[in-house]
Amino acid sequence: MNFAVKRAVINCARNSKAPKKFWRAGSGVRWISTERQWSTPLAKTIANAIEHQALKKKIFAHHFLSQATGPISIAAFMRQCLTSPDGGYYTSQTAGRDQFGQKGDFITSPEISQVFGELLGIWFVAEWMAQGRRSSGIELIEVGPGRGTLMDDMLRVGTVCNFKTLASSLEAVYLVEASPALRETQKQLLCGDNLIDQIDIGFKSKSKYFDLPVIWTEHIGLVPPGQDKSPFIFAHEFFDALPINAFQSVAPTQTQDSPSIITTPTGPIKLNTNNNKNTILPAATPQWRELLVFPAPPLTTPSSTEFQLSLAKASNPNSLLLPELSPRYRALKSHPGSTIEICPEGLSHAEQFAQCIGGSTKPGCFTKPKPSGAALILDYGPLTTIPVNSLRGIRHHKRVSPLSAPGQVDLSADVDFTALAEAALNASPGVEVHGPVEQGFFLGSLGIEERARQLLEGVTDEEKKVRLESGWKRLVERGGGGMGRIYKAMAILPEGGGRRRPVGFGGGVV
Ligand code: SAH
């Protein structure tokens, strides 16, 4: 980098009125005009944060380091876009005007058909029975409950309510929710006009169906663990909303002169090369490089977005640590061009689910002499492979660039079920994992067709009939991108040597 540019940056840091600028990894400087129009207030906040970080690092770099990185990880970008208190997709909605349904951005299985929630209620009852019908300490926990429809269908529609012993052994419903507006929607649906109080871990009200506390927290870690508790945890379309980091293995030669094109969630990009050969020493073996988000120059073609992706030009702490977590990632490192996505928050949630059910032998962790409870994860993602380029943006039921209109676009990524299973098994010796299996198989085994037929018998209204019929079929359809095929179910259960298969995973009702 030439000296004039370095000095301009340092001046810019000293004088807040100076024009702002931004370092684009590997290709010099891009100006960010303070006058620039951003698509959303959050876009500006993110760009400013990146710029600030770039400046800080660049000044530091001037003295101590040979290169600097201003861009942020995809995970940091996703976290801001989805749950920033200032304009995040989930955290800035107002109650009653949410993301779900025809008028929103997407529709989920519980919103498509009540049969979905009913069957998950049946799964809960069947698992409770199989574990010996405990008469106390049962907790029903849902992470990312959306409008609360799934929990409402589980509690209301003749499953949990009909099993009096189970209903009386239920101690509480916990809802783990980041969005204040959705919390309000859930409260109205599940508790009606009952009062809601603030408590140390969040909020508390009472179910409108029976005398059952409903408690909201912002993180599963806030649900108090207990050796005598049986937590039954449900996660539907929650893991896909957690931030991912993406990495690509880069051949040693690519760190120097040979630019190459790589594929990313937003299309092909040219791999950054190091123009100044004195600054970065070429790696002797392939290295993981993180895919980063940075503000694009102000713009050019109608289709270009305000943010772009670029491969970091050197290793960073994420690329040194995260791909070392599993032999599945390590096996790919020596194949340049391999891309992997890792969801650290997802892994941490799977670990916490496992430890709530099975305890942990790790020093300082909660132990559980008799594992009990279960976790059921339903989401989309491949059965066994590591997700690749799966970051997507959805707005008004259409695919859009995940880098467009931050805070107004739903961002999600495929769930790596095998990684979740590994994390759960490593976290607790007291659990085993079943699945993943395709949603079509799971719901089929739970009797979706029979239940839908039963419901249809009681319906006279033609329009309702059609909705019910098309709804349940949509959930199990396996053709093309059908939900029955792309969605998967996976269960974490108390360890039992794999002797008993749960319902929906090849087993029957015990
Ligand atoms: N399970 C629901 C909603 C899925 S949308 C359904 O199937 O209809 C994702 C849900 O997860 C929303 O309720 C959203 O507010 C919540 N969520 C997203 N990120 C979260 C986080 N980091 N912590 C807690 N909740 C989160």
Boltz pocket constraint, residues with backbone or C-beta under 6 A from the ligand:
constraints:
  - pocket:
      binder: B
      contacts: [[A, 82], [A, 83], [A, 90], [A, 108], [A, 109], [A, 110], [A, 111], [A, 143], [A, 144], [A, 145], [A, 146], [A, 147], [A, 150], [A, 176], [A, 177], [A, 178], [A, 179], [A, 182], [A, 218], [A, 235], [A, 236], [A, 237], [A, 238], [A, 241], [A, 242]]
      max_distance: 6.0
